[in-house]
Amino acid sequence: MKNEKDCDICKKSGKIHFRIKSINYTKWIFCCKKCWNIISKEDQYSYGGTRKS
């Protein structure tokens, strides 16, 4: 869709992404809910907000 952004991990587009970082992603990235469910369980996980397009 026109206003949708891509997940930095799986590259699928969507309207809502979570700004996160973890032990495996040391710089801030945006990910979809599916990827967020996995990364939120990693060590050094940090949540930095939600992007809605």
C-alpha positions as CSV (number, residue, x, y, z in Angstrom):
1,M,0.0,0.0,0.0
2,K,1.0,3.6,-0.5
3,N,1.4,4.6,3.2
4,E,2.8,1.3,4.5
5,K,6.4,0.9,5.5
6,D,8.6,-2.3,5.3
7,C,9.8,-4.3,8.3
8,D,13.6,-4.0,8.6
9,I,13.8,-7.8,9.3
10,C,11.3,-9.7,7.2
11,K,10.7,-6.8,4.7
12,K,6.9,-7.3,4.7
13,S,5.0,-4.0,4.5
14,G,2.5,-2.9,7.1
15,K,0.9,0.0,8.9
16,I,2.3,-0.6,12.4
17,H,6.0,-1.2,13.3
18,F,7.8,-1.2,16.6
19,R,11.1,0.6,17.2
20,I,13.4,-1.8,18.9
21,K,16.9,-3.0,19.6
22,S,18.4,-6.0,21.2
23,I,21.6,-8.0,21.6
24,N,21.3,-9.1,17.9
25,Y,20.1,-5.7,16.7
26,T,22.3,-3.1,18.4
27,K,21.0,-0.1,16.4
28,W,17.4,1.0,16.4
29,I,15.3,-0.8,13.8
30,F,11.6,-0.9,12.9
31,C,9.9,-4.3,12.9
32,C,6.4,-5.8,12.4
33,K,4.4,-7.4,15.2
34,K,5.4,-10.9,14.1
35,C,9.1,-10.1,14.3
36,W,8.6,-8.1,17.4
37,N,7.2,-11.2,19.2
38,I,10.5,-12.9,18.6
39,I,12.9,-10.1,19.3
40,S,11.2,-8.9,22.5
41,K,12.4,-12.1,24.2
42,E,16.1,-11.5,23.3
43,D,18.6,-10.2,25.8
44,Q,19.2,-6.4,26.1
45,Y,15.8,-5.8,24.4
46,S,14.7,-2.2,24.3
47,Y,11.4,-0.7,23.1
48,G,11.6,2.8,21.5
49,G,8.0,3.5,20.4
50,T,5.5,2.6,17.7
51,R,5.3,3.9,14.2
52,K,1.9,4.1,12.6
53,S,1.6,4.9,8.9
